[in-house]
Amino acid sequence: MKGDQFGVSVAVSGNLAAIGSYLDDQGDVRSTGSMYIFDIEKGRQISKCVADDAASGDLLGNDVDIHGSLAIAGAQLRDDVGINSGAAYVFEVMTGQQVFKLVASDVAALDSFGRDVAINDSVAIVGSISDDDLGFQSGSAYFFDLQSGQQLSKLLASDGSGQNSLGEEVAISGTVALVATPQHNSGAGAVYLYSLPFMDCLPDTNNDGALTPADFSAWVAAFNASAPACDQNGDGLCTPADFSAWVANYNAGCS
């Protein structure tokens, strides 16, 4: 309909296309946003994806991606944890049913989590351009397991700083993920490459591809949040014993 902004974001996988329509209304609820799945060989709509908890102004579909039987849509203005904290939603493409709602464990107001999204066979990556961990709007990105919907890790740039907006663009192909920060170095821009599976190097808890003292701070944050990266001894738990395990893993290094 007029004003829906159908086509604000697009993605394709095989013979299926995902198309965002972030100003789409659900009845009297304005600008909830939605995502449409099309069969591009036949030119027909297969499903429409709408968040189970859609609210006015969420802008679901500000970015979309599709891979196999799943599609993901960002909703960067969702207000679950304060205004514009953001969320992302995973849907089954053939039915349009919501599979997971993704929200970062430490998301805060104005983070714009969900600004950009991507998926592969097993992992989703979600950009959060206004996260402030390394300074005002330094940005970050998060990995999620598509089997459980659980957050796996958080990515911060090893040389990140304020107003870099890491996570403005994200992409995954095979075992490689890219996270862009176009505002890095006064707008010169940069792109960070991460290898998957990223959990192979357990002590690299900030997933920047290097073992540095910053990984200890990342492990402490994971411990406080009971996040999966806390578990360094492989017992499936997050306990003080994982600190000793992290030290041992750190000293052993990663190949």
Buried (B, 14 or more C-beta within 10 A) or exposed (E): EEEBBBEBBBBEBEEBBBBBBBBBBBEEEEBBBBBBBBEEEEEEEBBEBBBEBBBEBBBBBBBBBBBEEBBBBBBBBBBBBEEBBBBBBBBBBEEBEBBBBBBBBBBBEBBBBBBBBBBBEBBBBBBBBBBBBBEEBBBBBBBBBBEEBBBBBBBBBBEBBEBBBBBBBBBBEEEEBBBBBBBBEEEEBBEBEBEBEBBEBBBBBBBBBEBEEBBBBBBBBBBEBEBBBBBBBEEEEBBEEBBEBBBEBBEEEEE
